Amino acid sequence: MSLILTFLGKGGVDRTKIAIAAAKLLASQGKRVLLAGLAEPVLPMLLDQPLTSDPQEIAPNLQAIQFQSSVLLERIWEEAKKLEEQYLRTPIFKDVYGQELVVLPGMDSALALNAIREYDASGKYDAIIYDGTGDSFTLRMLGMPESLSWYVRRFQQLFINSDLGKTIAESPLIQPLITSFFNVNWTADNFALPTNQVNNFLDKGKAALADPQRIAAFLVSTPDPLQVATSRYLWGSAQQIGLTVGGVILVSPDPNVNLREEFTPLPVSVVPESPRGEWQALTDALPNFVEQAIQAPKPIEIDIHNRQVRLFLPGFDKKQVKLTQYGPEVTVEAGDHRRNLFLPPALTGRQVTGAKFQNNYLIISF
């Protein structure tokens, strides 16, 4: 398993420089590193060499790649066709080309996340540095396992509880009709199996996101008030998807600049403005990513004994946070992100008895 690092903040060039410096630093420590970026010109220009859709070695222990959506989709399309053949007697994917689906909303993010997962599972890398958009799009990408698992659970339960679901499950006549009419190889196992496979896949993603030794983000900012405000907003949004933010990397020519009050309790590392191609001063100023990520505030803390859930939501005030409960589902909205809380059995189904916003924490009582 790899350590997956990404960087959040306004200002793409500074953020990409930090990503490159982090990759170089970890590679110099003997770790096998993959630096992954999007199909944009900044990363290859800063590295001063072209990149392709396959990993290529650019320094000892360091490989780099650019994710190209059309290439990524074509690579997984054959696997999708094989999966379809397990459940449909007359597959339809064979008449669809992978490139046709790249235009679907969110497809780029899903493909990038899957590519990161595959490179992580390959065992070839000790660290993967992802130089994404560094904004809410990156957060939505990393939060996909959590959000999708909620939809899978929700719609599966709705179908099971519906009259249609009960009729299909209980009637010996309906199943053969569905098999014949829809060309589906109907068995109860066939319909449970793909759902279970999806749930297992998403559970692994959620577990990785919740482990700061596996996945972490760092904020990148300058002293400019607009960039500081953006970084604080992204900090709170990252907590909403359960992503640990380990610290702040402040790019400034003044080593004595102090923005610790704005980012308390995160540590702030000040790094110099590095000219293109000069990396040593930048890598020397970078923090210990793993150590800071482990010590950072957890996005969520559950106290079963006192029947409380504490959500760390910096960058927001109580007017920007909304809490709702529909039956057993507890949902927290903050900024542009919604989080459906997955509660332990001891709290599942209990009614919310109170909530308060205190010292950047939303404290929910049951």
Contacts in CASP RR format, 6 or more apart in sequence:
PFRMAT RR
TARGET T0000
AUTHOR 0000-0000-0000
METHOD contacts of the structure
MODEL  1
MSLILTFLGKGGVDRTKIAIAAAKLLASQGKRVLLAGLAEPVLPMLLDQP
LTSDPQEIAPNLQAIQFQSSVLLERIWEEAKKLEEQYLRTPIFKDVYGQE
LVVLPGMDSALALNAIREYDASGKYDAIIYDGTGDSFTLRMLGMPESLSW
YVRRFQQLFINSDLGKTIAESPLIQPLITSFFNVNWTADNFALPTNQVNN
FLDKGKAALADPQRIAAFLVSTPDPLQVATSRYLWGSAQQIGLTVGGVIL
VSPDPNVNLREEFTPLPVSVVPESPRGEWQALTDALPNFVEQAIQAPKPI
EIDIHNRQVRLFLPGFDKKQVKLTQYGPEVTVEAGDHRRNLFLPPALTGR
QVTGAKFQNNYLIISF
1 120 0 8 1.000
1 123 0 8 1.000
1 208 0 8 1.000
1 214 0 8 1.000
2 34 0 8 1.000
2 119 0 8 1.000
2 120 0 8 1.000
2 123 0 8 1.000
2 125 0 8 1.000
2 126 0 8 1.000
2 127 0 8 1.000
2 128 0 8 1.000
2 214 0 8 1.000
3 126 0 8 1.000
3 127 0 8 1.000
3 128 0 8 1.000
3 213 0 8 1.000
3 214 0 8 1.000
3 215 0 8 1.000
3 216 0 8 1.000
3 289 0 8 1.000
3 290 0 8 1.000
4 116 0 8 1.000
4 120 0 8 1.000
4 127 0 8 1.000
4 128 0 8 1.000
4 130 0 8 1.000
4 208 0 8 1.000
4 214 0 8 1.000
4 215 0 8 1.000
4 216 0 8 1.000
5 22 0 8 1.000
5 127 0 8 1.000
5 128 0 8 1.000
5 129 0 8 1.000
5 130 0 8 1.000
5 215 0 8 1.000
5 216 0 8 1.000
5 217 0 8 1.000
5 218 0 8 1.000
5 289 0 8 1.000
6 19 0 8 1.000
6 129 0 8 1.000
6 130 0 8 1.000
6 131 0 8 1.000
6 132 0 8 1.000
6 134 0 8 1.000
6 138 0 8 1.000
6 142 0 8 1.000
6 217 0 8 1.000
7 15 0 8 1.000
7 18 0 8 1.000
7 19 0 8 1.000
7 22 0 8 1.000
7 131 0 8 1.000
7 134 0 8 1.000
7 217 0 8 1.000
7 218 0 8 1.000
7 219 0 8 1.000
7 220 0 8 1.000
7 249 0 8 1.000
8 15 0 8 1.000
8 134 0 8 1.000
8 135 0 8 1.000
8 138 0 8 1.000
8 139 0 8 1.000
8 217 0 8 1.000
8 218 0 8 1.000
8 219 0 8 1.000
8 220 0 8 1.000
8 231 0 8 1.000
8 234 0 8 1.000
8 235 0 8 1.000
8 238 0 8 1.000
8 245 0 8 1.000
9 15 0 8 1.000
9 134 0 8 1.000
9 135 0 8 1.000
9 219 0 8 1.000
9 220 0 8 1.000
9 221 0 8 1.000
9 227 0 8 1.000
9 230 0 8 1.000
9 231 0 8 1.000
9 234 0 8 1.000
10 135 0 8 1.000
10 221 0 8 1.000
10 226 0 8 1.000
10 227 0 8 1.000
10 230 0 8 1.000
10 231 0 8 1.000
11 220 0 8 1.000
11 227 0 8 1.000
12 42 0 8 1.000
12 134 0 8 1.000
13 42 0 8 1.000
13 46 0 8 1.000
14 220 0 8 1.000
14 222 0 8 1.000
14 251 0 8 1.000
15 131 0 8 1.000
15 134 0 8 1.000
15 220 0 8 1.000
16 42 0 8 1.000
16 43 0 8 1.000
16 46 0 8 1.000
16 131 0 8 1.000
17 46 0 8 1.000
17 274 0 8 1.000
17 282 0 8 1.000
18 218 0 8 1.000
18 220 0 8 1.000
18 249 0 8 1.000
18 251 0 8 1.000
18 271 0 8 1.000
18 282 0 8 1.000
18 286 0 8 1.000
19 35 0 8 1.000
19 43 0 8 1.000
19 129 0 8 1.000
19 130 0 8 1.000
19 131 0 8 1.000
20 35 0 8 1.000
20 43 0 8 1.000
20 46 0 8 1.000
20 47 0 8 1.000
20 131 0 8 1.000
20 279 0 8 1.000
21 271 0 8 1.000
21 274 0 8 1.000
21 279 0 8 1.000
21 282 0 8 1.000
21 283 0 8 1.000
21 286 0 8 1.000
22 129 0 8 1.000
22 283 0 8 1.000
22 286 0 8 1.000
22 289 0 8 1.000
23 33 0 8 1.000
23 35 0 8 1.000
23 62 0 8 1.000
23 64 0 8 1.000
23 127 0 8 1.000
23 129 0 8 1.000
24 59 0 8 1.000
24 62 0 8 1.000
24 279 0 8 1.000
24 283 0 8 1.000
25 283 0 8 1.000
25 286 0 8 1.000
26 33 0 8 1.000
26 126 0 8 1.000
26 127 0 8 1.000
26 129 0 8 1.000
26 289 0 8 1.000
27 33 0 8 1.000
27 59 0 8 1.000
27 60 0 8 1.000
27 61 0 8 1.000
27 62 0 8 1.000
28 61 0 8 1.000
28 283 0 8 1.000
30 61 0 8 1.000
30 126 0 8 1.000
31 61 0 8 1.000
31 126 0 8 1.000
31 127 0 8 1.000
32 61 0 8 1.000
32 124 0 8 1.000
32 125 0 8 1.000
32 126 0 8 1.000
32 127 0 8 1.000
33 61 0 8 1.000
33 62 0 8 1.000
33 63 0 8 1.000
33 125 0 8 1.000
33 126 0 8 1.000
33 127 0 8 1.000
33 128 0 8 1.000
33 129 0 8 1.000
34 55 0 8 1.000
34 63 0 8 1.000
34 64 0 8 1.000
34 65 0 8 1.000
34 119 0 8 1.000
34 124 0 8 1.000
34 125 0 8 1.000
34 127 0 8 1.000
34 128 0 8 1.000
34 129 0 8 1.000
35 43 0 8 1.000
35 58 0 8 1.000
35 62 0 8 1.000
35 63 0 8 1.000
35 64 0 8 1.000
35 65 0 8 1.000
35 129 0 8 1.000
35 131 0 8 1.000
36 64 0 8 1.000
36 65 0 8 1.000
36 66 0 8 1.000
36 67 0 8 1.000
36 112 0 8 1.000
36 115 0 8 1.000
36 116 0 8 1.000
36 119 0 8 1.000
36 128 0 8 1.000
36 129 0 8 1.000
36 130 0 8 1.000
36 131 0 8 1.000
37 43 0 8 1.000
37 51 0 8 1.000
37 64 0 8 1.000
37 65 0 8 1.000
37 66 0 8 1.000
37 67 0 8 1.000
37 130 0 8 1.000
37 131 0 8 1.000
37 132 0 8 1.000
38 66 0 8 1.000
38 67 0 8 1.000
38 112 0 8 1.000
38 131 0 8 1.000
38 132 0 8 1.000
38 133 0 8 1.000
39 66 0 8 1.000
39 67 0 8 1.000
39 68 0 8 1.000
39 69 0 8 1.000
40 66 0 8 1.000
43 51 0 8 1.000
43 64 0 8 1.000
43 66 0 8 1.000
43 131 0 8 1.000
44 50 0 8 1.000
44 51 0 8 1.000
44 66 0 8 1.000
46 276 0 8 1.000
46 277 0 8 1.000
47 58 0 8 1.000
47 64 0 8 1.000
48 277 0 8 1.000
49 58 0 8 1.000
51 64 0 8 1.000
51 65 0 8 1.000
51 66 0 8 1.000
52 65 0 8 1.000
52 66 0 8 1.000
53 65 0 8 1.000
53 66 0 8 1.000
53 67 0 8 1.000
53 68 0 8 1.000
53 71 0 8 1.000
53 72 0 8 1.000
54 65 0 8 1.000
55 63 0 8 1.000
55 64 0 8 1.000
55 65 0 8 1.000
55 119 0 8 1.000
56 63 0 8 1.000
56 64 0 8 1.000
56 65 0 8 1.000
57 63 0 8 1.000
58 64 0 8 1.000
63 125 0 8 1.000
67 111 0 8 1.000
67 112 0 8 1.000
67 115 0 8 1.000
69 102 0 8 1.000
69 107 0 8 1.000
69 108 0 8 1.000
69 111 0 8 1.000
69 112 0 8 1.000
70 98 0 8 1.000
70 99 0 8 1.000
70 102 0 8 1.000
72 111 0 8 1.000
72 112 0 8 1.000
72 114 0 8 1.000
72 115 0 8 1.000
73 98 0 8 1.000
73 99 0 8 1.000
73 101 0 8 1.000
73 102 0 8 1.000
73 107 0 8 1.000
73 111 0 8 1.000
74 98 0 8 1.000
74 99 0 8 1.000
76 111 0 8 1.000
76 114 0 8 1.000
77 93 0 8 1.000
77 97 0 8 1.000
77 98 0 8 1.000
80 93 0 8 1.000
81 91 0 8 1.000
81 93 0 8 1.000
81 94 0 8 1.000
83 194 0 8 1.000
84 91 0 8 1.000
84 92 0 8 1.000
84 93 0 8 1.000
85 91 0 8 1.000
86 185 0 8 1.000
86 190 0 8 1.000
87 184 0 8 1.000
87 185 0 8 1.000
87 190 0 8 1.000
87 194 0 8 1.000
88 183 0 8 1.000
88 184 0 8 1.000
88 185 0 8 1.000
89 183 0 8 1.000
89 184 0 8 1.000
89 185 0 8 1.000
90 183 0 8 1.000
101 107 0 8 1.000
102 108 0 8 1.000
109 137 0 8 1.000
109 140 0 8 1.000
109 141 0 8 1.000
109 144 0 8 1.000
110 141 0 8 1.000
110 144 0 8 1.000
112 130 0 8 1.000
112 132 0 8 1.000
112 141 0 8 1.000
113 141 0 8 1.000
113 142 0 8 1.000
113 144 0 8 1.000
116 128 0 8 1.000
116 130 0 8 1.000
117 205 0 8 1.000
119 125 0 8 1.000
119 128 0 8 1.000
120 128 0 8 1.000
130 138 0 8 1.000
132 138 0 8 1.000
134 234 0 8 1.000
135 234 0 8 1.000
136 234 0 8 1.000
136 237 0 8 1.000
136 336 0 8 1.000
136 337 0 8 1.000
139 234 0 8 1.000
139 237 0 8 1.000
139 238 0 8 1.000
139 240 0 8 1.000
139 241 0 8 1.000
139 243 0 8 1.000
139 337 0 8 1.000
140 147 0 8 1.000
140 241 0 8 1.000
140 337 0 8 1.000
142 209 0 8 1.000
142 215 0 8 1.000
142 241 0 8 1.000
142 243 0 8 1.000
143 209 0 8 1.000
143 241 0 8 1.000
143 242 0 8 1.000
143 243 0 8 1.000
145 201 0 8 1.000
145 202 0 8 1.000
145 203 0 8 1.000
145 204 0 8 1.000
145 205 0 8 1.000
145 206 0 8 1.000
145 209 0 8 1.000
146 202 0 8 1.000
146 206 0 8 1.000
146 209 0 8 1.000
146 241 0 8 1.000
146 242 0 8 1.000
146 339 0 8 1.000
146 340 0 8 1.000
146 342 0 8 1.000
147 340 0 8 1.000
148 198 0 8 1.000
148 202 0 8 1.000
149 199 0 8 1.000
149 202 0 8 1.000
149 203 0 8 1.000
149 206 0 8 1.000
149 342 0 8 1.000
150 340 0 8 1.000
150 342 0 8 1.000
152 195 0 8 1.000
152 198 0 8 1.000
152 199 0 8 1.000
152 202 0 8 1.000
153 199 0 8 1.000
156 195 0 8 1.000
159 165 0 8 1.000
160 166 0 8 1.000
160 169 0 8 1.000
167 174 0 8 1.000
168 174 0 8 1.000
168 175 0 8 1.000
168 178 0 8 1.000
169 188 0 8 1.000
175 186 0 8 1.000
176 186 0 8 1.000
178 184 0 8 1.000
178 186 0 8 1.000
179 185 0 8 1.000
179 186 0 8 1.000
184 190 0 8 1.000
206 342 0 8 1.000
208 214 0 8 1.000
208 215 0 8 1.000
209 215 0 8 1.000
209 241 0 8 1.000
209 242 0 8 1.000
209 243 0 8 1.000
210 242 0 8 1.000
212 244 0 8 1.000
212 246 0 8 1.000
212 293 0 8 1.000
212 294 0 8 1.000
212 296 0 8 1.000
213 290 0 8 1.000
213 293 0 8 1.000
213 294 0 8 1.000
215 243 0 8 1.000
215 244 0 8 1.000
216 243 0 8 1.000
216 244 0 8 1.000
216 245 0 8 1.000
216 246 0 8 1.000
216 289 0 8 1.000
216 290 0 8 1.000
216 293 0 8 1.000
216 296 0 8 1.000
217 238 0 8 1.000
217 243 0 8 1.000
217 244 0 8 1.000
217 245 0 8 1.000
217 246 0 8 1.000
218 245 0 8 1.000
218 246 0 8 1.000
218 247 0 8 1.000
218 248 0 8 1.000
218 249 0 8 1.000
218 287 0 8 1.000
218 289 0 8 1.000
218 292 0 8 1.000
219 231 0 8 1.000
219 234 0 8 1.000
219 235 0 8 1.000
219 245 0 8 1.000
219 247 0 8 1.000
219 248 0 8 1.000
219 249 0 8 1.000
219 263 0 8 1.000
219 266 0 8 1.000
220 231 0 8 1.000
220 248 0 8 1.000
220 249 0 8 1.000
220 251 0 8 1.000
221 227 0 8 1.000
221 228 0 8 1.000
221 230 0 8 1.000
221 231 0 8 1.000
221 248 0 8 1.000
221 249 0 8 1.000
221 250 0 8 1.000
221 251 0 8 1.000
221 259 0 8 1.000
222 250 0 8 1.000
222 251 0 8 1.000
222 252 0 8 1.000
223 250 0 8 1.000
223 252 0 8 1.000
223 254 0 8 1.000
223 257 0 8 1.000
223 259 0 8 1.000
228 259 0 8 1.000
228 262 0 8 1.000
231 248 0 8 1.000
231 263 0 8 1.000
232 262 0 8 1.000
232 263 0 8 1.000
232 314 0 8 1.000
232 315 0 8 1.000
233 315 0 8 1.000
233 335 0 8 1.000
235 245 0 8 1.000
235 263 0 8 1.000
235 266 0 8 1.000
235 314 0 8 1.000
235 315 0 8 1.000
236 245 0 8 1.000
236 312 0 8 1.000
236 313 0 8 1.000
236 314 0 8 1.000
236 315 0 8 1.000
236 316 0 8 1.000
236 334 0 8 1.000
237 334 0 8 1.000
237 335 0 8 1.000
237 336 0 8 1.000
237 337 0 8 1.000
238 244 0 8 1.000
238 245 0 8 1.000
238 299 0 8 1.000
239 245 0 8 1.000
239 299 0 8 1.000
239 300 0 8 1.000
239 311 0 8 1.000
239 312 0 8 1.000
239 313 0 8 1.000
239 314 0 8 1.000
240 299 0 8 1.000
240 313 0 8 1.000
240 332 0 8 1.000
240 334 0 8 1.000
240 335 0 8 1.000
240 337 0 8 1.000
240 338 0 8 1.000
240 339 0 8 1.000
241 299 0 8 1.000
241 337 0 8 1.000
241 339 0 8 1.000
242 299 0 8 1.000
242 300 0 8 1.000
242 339 0 8 1.000
243 299 0 8 1.000
244 293 0 8 1.000
244 296 0 8 1.000
244 298 0 8 1.000
244 299 0 8 1.000
245 266 0 8 1.000
245 296 0 8 1.000
246 266 0 8 1.000
246 267 0 8 1.000
246 289 0 8 1.000
246 292 0 8 1.000
246 293 0 8 1.000
246 295 0 8 1.000
246 296 0 8 1.000
247 263 0 8 1.000
247 266 0 8 1.000
247 267 0 8 1.000
247 268 0 8 1.000
247 269 0 8 1.000
247 287 0 8 1.000
247 292 0 8 1.000
247 293 0 8 1.000
247 296 0 8 1.000
248 259 0 8 1.000
248 263 0 8 1.000
248 266 0 8 1.000
248 267 0 8 1.000
248 268 0 8 1.000
248 269 0 8 1.000
249 268 0 8 1.000
249 269 0 8 1.000
249 271 0 8 1.000
249 286 0 8 1.000
249 287 0 8 1.000
250 257 0 8 1.000
250 259 0 8 1.000
250 268 0 8 1.000
250 269 0 8 1.000
250 270 0 8 1.000
250 271 0 8 1.000
251 271 0 8 1.000
251 272 0 8 1.000
251 273 0 8 1.000
252 270 0 8 1.000
252 271 0 8 1.000
252 272 0 8 1.000
252 273 0 8 1.000
253 272 0 8 1.000
253 273 0 8 1.000
254 270 0 8 1.000
255 270 0 8 1.000
255 272 0 8 1.000
257 270 0 8 1.000
258 268 0 8 1.000
259 268 0 8 1.000
260 268 0 8 1.000
265 297 0 8 1.000
266 296 0 8 1.000
267 287 0 8 1.000
267 292 0 8 1.000
269 285 0 8 1.000
269 286 0 8 1.000
269 287 0 8 1.000
270 285 0 8 1.000
271 281 0 8 1.000
271 282 0 8 1.000
271 285 0 8 1.000
271 286 0 8 1.000
272 281 0 8 1.000
272 282 0 8 1.000
272 285 0 8 1.000
274 281 0 8 1.000
274 282 0 8 1.000
297 312 0 8 1.000
298 312 0 8 1.000
299 311 0 8 1.000
299 312 0 8 1.000
300 309 0 8 1.000
300 310 0 8 1.000
300 311 0 8 1.000
300 312 0 8 1.000
300 341 0 8 1.000
301 309 0 8 1.000
301 310 0 8 1.000
301 312 0 8 1.000
302 308 0 8 1.000
302 309 0 8 1.000
302 310 0 8 1.000
302 343 0 8 1.000
302 344 0 8 1.000
302 347 0 8 1.000
303 309 0 8 1.000
303 310 0 8 1.000
304 344 0 8 1.000
304 346 0 8 1.000
304 347 0 8 1.000
306 365 0 8 1.000
307 346 0 8 1.000
307 347 0 8 1.000
307 350 0 8 1.000
307 365 0 8 1.000
307 366 0 8 1.000
308 363 0 8 1.000
308 364 0 8 1.000
308 365 0 8 1.000
308 366 0 8 1.000
309 330 0 8 1.000
309 341 0 8 1.000
309 343 0 8 1.000
309 347 0 8 1.000
309 363 0 8 1.000
309 364 0 8 1.000
309 366 0 8 1.000
310 361 0 8 1.000
310 362 0 8 1.000
310 363 0 8 1.000
310 364 0 8 1.000
311 332 0 8 1.000
311 339 0 8 1.000
311 361 0 8 1.000
311 362 0 8 1.000
311 363 0 8 1.000
311 364 0 8 1.000
312 360 0 8 1.000
312 361 0 8 1.000
313 321 0 8 1.000
313 334 0 8 1.000
313 357 0 8 1.000
313 360 0 8 1.000
313 361 0 8 1.000
313 362 0 8 1.000
314 360 0 8 1.000
315 360 0 8 1.000
316 334 0 8 1.000
316 335 0 8 1.000
317 357 0 8 1.000
318 357 0 8 1.000
320 334 0 8 1.000
320 335 0 8 1.000
321 332 0 8 1.000
321 333 0 8 1.000
321 334 0 8 1.000
321 357 0 8 1.000
321 362 0 8 1.000
322 332 0 8 1.000
322 333 0 8 1.000
322 334 0 8 1.000
323 330 0 8 1.000
323 331 0 8 1.000
323 332 0 8 1.000
323 333 0 8 1.000
323 352 0 8 1.000
323 355 0 8 1.000
323 362 0 8 1.000
323 364 0 8 1.000
324 330 0 8 1.000
324 331 0 8 1.000
324 333 0 8 1.000
325 331 0 8 1.000
325 351 0 8 1.000
325 352 0 8 1.000
327 349 0 8 1.000
328 343 0 8 1.000
328 348 0 8 1.000
328 349 0 8 1.000
329 340 0 8 1.000
330 340 0 8 1.000
330 341 0 8 1.000
330 343 0 8 1.000
330 352 0 8 1.000
330 364 0 8 1.000
331 338 0 8 1.000
331 339 0 8 1.000
331 340 0 8 1.000
331 341 0 8 1.000
332 338 0 8 1.000
332 339 0 8 1.000
332 341 0 8 1.000
332 362 0 8 1.000
333 339 0 8 1.000
334 362 0 8 1.000
343 349 0 8 1.000
347 366 0 8 1.000
350 366 0 8 1.000
351 366 0 8 1.000
352 364 0 8 1.000
352 365 0 8 1.000
352 366 0 8 1.000
353 365 0 8 1.000
353 366 0 8 1.000
354 364 0 8 1.000
354 365 0 8 1.000
355 362 0 8 1.000
355 363 0 8 1.000
355 364 0 8 1.000
355 365 0 8 1.000
356 362 0 8 1.000
356 363 0 8 1.000
357 363 0 8 1.000
END
